[in-house]
Amino acid sequence: MIKDGLQHCARNCILNKKQCKETNCRKWIDYPDDQNCCLISIYTNGGGFTLREVGERIGVSFARIKQIETQALKKIKRHPLLNE
């Protein structure tokens, strides 16, 4: 069963069991195990990834993913809506 919220292109890739060839798509990743689509990657994995798995999928190190996570959490904590 395919979720209703899944984009049309990702749905077609799953149903046809083919890798996405749309390299200009912003959801395309160079990770053939997940049919080159970050949506399919999330869909098939249930939405949860370790930092190491994220790094593998987008081609950067675990340490870099950790740096990005830390920066993002700092920005979220500084957001004015959270400080009211």
ChimeraX attribute file (.defattr): number of C-alpha atoms within 10 A of each C-alpha:
attribute: neighborCount
match mode: 1-to-1
recipient: residues
	/A:1	3
	/A:2	10
	/A:3	8
	/A:4	8
	/A:5	7
	/A:6	13
	/A:7	11
	/A:8	9
	/A:9	12
	/A:10	22
	/A:11	17
	/A:12	14
	/A:13	17
	/A:14	16
	/A:15	9
	/A:16	9
	/A:17	10
	/A:18	14
	/A:19	17
	/A:20	22
	/A:21	12
	/A:22	13
	/A:23	12
	/A:24	8
	/A:25	10
	/A:26	9
	/A:27	14
	/A:28	18
	/A:29	21
	/A:30	16
	/A:31	16
	/A:32	13
	/A:33	11
	/A:34	21
	/A:35	21
	/A:36	23
	/A:37	27
	/A:38	19
	/A:39	20
	/A:40	23
	/A:41	21
	/A:42	13
	/A:43	16
	/A:44	13
	/A:45	11
	/A:46	9
	/A:47	10
	/A:48	12
	/A:49	12
	/A:50	10
	/A:51	15
	/A:52	15
	/A:53	14
	/A:54	15
	/A:55	17
	/A:56	15
	/A:57	18
	/A:58	14
	/A:59	12
	/A:60	12
	/A:61	14
	/A:62	15
	/A:63	12
	/A:64	13
	/A:65	19
	/A:66	14
	/A:67	10
	/A:68	11
	/A:69	13
	/A:70	12
	/A:71	11
	/A:72	11
	/A:73	10
	/A:74	11
	/A:75	10
	/A:76	12
	/A:77	11
	/A:78	10
	/A:79	10
	/A:80	8
	/A:81	8
	/A:82	8
	/A:83	7
	/A:84	5
